[in-house]
Amino acid sequence: MDYFIVAIATLSGLYFHWWLYVNIKRWINRDLALSMAPNDAQKQAYMLQKLAEAKTLKVKKAQLQGWLESAAAQYQPESQQPEAPTAP
């Protein structure tokens, strides 16, 4: 019974540390993306979309900041985006 208790305590501790690591990593990446769009809700939404895109492209952590900075440089506010041509 003692070994069972030790095993459960060890496994739950390992799981908690893994969960904490994953969430802190997620929060850090989210804060990085949002820091590139201060006080602009539309740009913040855009940067969160780009962060999700970076995750699907599996951009490595060492390259993530540069990738997000280039995405932020490509951002054009909705009022400055060229209008789509209308059908005649």
N, C-alpha and C positions, 0 to 999 in steps of 0.2 A: 504494500500500500504506500509506503514511503517513496518508492521509486516512481510510482504513478503520480503522486503529488508533485514531486520534483520535475517530472517530465511535463506535466501540464503547466506548471509555473514557467518553465524554461520556454516552452513553445509559445505560450501567450506573451511572454516578454519579447521573444524574437518577432512575433507577428506585430506587436505594437511598435517596435522600432522600425520595422519595414514600412508599416503604414505611415508613421511619422516622417520617415525619409521621403517617401513618395509624395506626400502632401506638401511638405516644405519645398521640395523641388518644384512642384506645380505652382505654389504660391510665389516663389522667386521668379519663375518664368513669366507669370501673369503680371507681377509688379514691374518687371523689366519692360514688357510690352506697353503697359499703361503709363510708364514714366516717359515714354516717347510721345505722349499725347496729353499733356497737362491741360486741364480746363477746356477740353473740346470733346464733347460726348460722341460726336460722329466719328472723330478720329480714333477715339478709344475703342469704339465698336469695330472699326476697320482694323485696328491693331490686334484686337482679340481674334478676328477672323484670320489675320495673317499668322498669328501664333498657332491657331488650329491647323492652318495649312502647313506650317513648318513642322508640326508634329506628324502630320500624315506623310510629309516628305522625309521624315526622320533626319532633320537637320541636327547635327551634333551640338552639344552645349557650347563647345569652343567657338563654333561658327554662328551660333544663334544671335548674338548681339549684332554682329555685322549684317546678318540676313535681315533682322528686324529694322535696323537703321536704313538699309536700302529700301525696304518696303515703306518705311515712314517717309523717305524722300520722294517716293513715287506717288504719295497720297495727294489727291486734289480734292478740295472741299466740294461738296455737292453744287454749290453756287458757281463754281469755276469749271465744272466738267462740261465738255462740249455737248450740246443738245443733239439728240438723235434726230435724224432727218424724218420728216413726216411724209406720209404717203400722199400723192396728189389726188 
